Amino acid sequence: MQITFLGTSSGVPSRQRNVSATAIQPEKSRHWALVDCGEATQHQLLHTPLSPQKLSIVLITHRHGDHCYGLPGLLASCQLNGRTEPLTLVAPEAVWRYLQAVIELTDLHITYPLQFVAVNSALSLNIAGFRITAHPLSHRVPSWAYRFEETGIPKKLNLARLKEDGIPSGHHYACLQAGEDVELPDGRVLNSAEYTFDSWSARTVVIAGDNDTPELLSEACRGADLLVHESTYTQEVLEHVGPEPQHSSAERVARFAASAGLRNLMLTHFSPRYLKKARKKRDRSIEEIRHEARLHYSGRLFLAEDFEAYVLDRNGRCHYVQNLKRDHHRQPGKQSSTRGAPVKKEE
Amino acid sequence: MQITFLGTSSGVPSRQRNVSATAIQPEKSRHWALVDCGEATQHQLLHTPLSPQKLSIVLITHRHGDHCYGLPGLLASCQLNGRTEPLTLVAPEAVWRYLQAVIELTDLHITYPLQFVAVNSALSLNIAGFRITAHPLSHRVPSWAYRFEETGIPKKLNLARLKEDGIPSGHHYACLQAGEDVELPDGRVLNSAEYTFDSWSARTVVIAGDNDTPELLSEACRGADLLVHESTYTQEVLEHVGPEPQHSSAERVARFAASAGLRNLMLTHFSPRYLKKARKKRDRSIEEIRHEARLHYSGRLFLAEDFEAYVLDRNGRCHYVQNLKRDHHRQPGKQSSTRGAPVKKEE
């Protein structure tokens, strides 16, 4: 299961970070889901192997522009590039009305099926290799987290039990493994679930929108492997800015992640004041965010950057894989330079 | 007077070209005007010295997304970056309604003064060092060209005439030069216009939106120095695609520019099928556009690329200056490499 960050800045884009967009892709599939679609998300995609034509579902966390202004352009380009596959959009009602207004007023003709699902707490979708649910957050406007639980995990036969129950091998083994119940010639009915088990535990990722109260995610994070959450500020800056923007600090998220027993925590949506390379004395470094989070959370901690791809492995461990834009330029077979090489990037 | 191309692709962005946006800036001013604002125009600006805070006016040629989807994000970022200066928006009425819908539905609060002017043939604005007029084109939706005529050209005294009329030097010389009429102690009233002349002829640039009939610009181009016009296709491809998209071919624009006696012609808004570096045999090269235009136009011909800055000098000659993104990375004082060096780029 792969998570790719297409935008990790809050509010405005910078030269290093675009506004919010996160891709999540199941193992062994070219289909994928997109959470949020800030302006120029389609431009970011041009530097990744993620194809807009294989995008199955877009989920918008809330109606602020830095999370949805890229939606009309992405949908328009899908149209111009000949998309015919249906696309599902999950979002607050206001985002759908925004999109409808744009379509009407800018002469945009979308002919592939675009299915809108208004987000609410009862949402439960099976799509693109995930069961997706939605969980309300606390922000200036209604904001949501989306929980992605892996589906379609291949089953293994419980051979010990089959032997114990004296069930001879045959075609019905394959049926049981495929999830079908079977009736034996002797009349016995075998329930697939009783004679199989998942090859691995379903992996679960929660990707949250803007939110000042991480504790609201207690239920959504139960059994989850990874939480992707905004950490717009450090606690000091959050207190200086005041509560009005309704964002979280690194401390706030880290404390929650620790209390929820989360093994992997990914921070994103950083205020542009935090620079990757602080040059002047008054510059704030992104390392301040990392340092503050580390004080309160001892699990696997990551700070997302644009174009970074991460894998959540079958054991529920998150790993940095590569920077899709930067590492793309390395010539195949060429010895990696320090700059282009994938590096271990976690604490 | 400088023209900077922020997007030169039609319809969809590519890795080399963004969708439409062109900046025009008077000589010796940090204030500037923007024609069209495709998605990610604000991102492109991050790689140029053009400051959104010094942007005086945005003019949208028509309501298609590749010409206006960057507007909400640009205006939002101006707000988040503390803009207080007023901004004028000239556009078709539908673009204003689109913007209003976005503002309402995405919780966008713009507190700096945003003045909307609906485009029509009677438009005449004096702003940012230009007198701006609008000229209707032919496209699938109402589309416009904007004509920028330089204003505020410093005056020179007609010393020969002053001497001839026996007018002694004094403070009134400075008044005349500043455009003020003066009364001499002997009662004679001197008209500024009679004793001064412009230091150079006003430069005029016409920047057109999507248009299948360049001849509509005959009036607008009278006395103009430079026409910036779409050349979406070569004639062969235009005929293959058919007239429905209502775009121009290189031939069509070049023939018009020749007949109008234009000294400088800048083509832009290229179909993504024309590649800068054609790699495969079936790839079409952007040089096909240049070649076709050259067959019909012998003036100064340019094909715009993203981040290219051009100067229209006081003699009305257009010159390539530099690629603002690429050449920015050259270290000051360092010997230019072939790749980074400004090159003469015109035929």
Interface residues (C-beta under 8 A of the other chain):
Chain A: G11 V12 P13 S14 R15 N18 E39 A40 Q42 H43 L46 H47 R63 H64 G65 D66 C68 Y69 G70 P72 G73 A76 S77 L80 N81 A94 V95 R97 Y98 A101 V102 L105 T106 D107 L108 R140 V141
Chain B: G11 V12 P13 S14 R15 N18 E39 A40 Q42 H43 L46 H47 R63 H64 G65 D66 C68 Y69 G70 P72 G73 A76 S77 L80 N81 A94 V95 R97 Y98 A101 V102 L105 T106 D107 L108 R140 V141
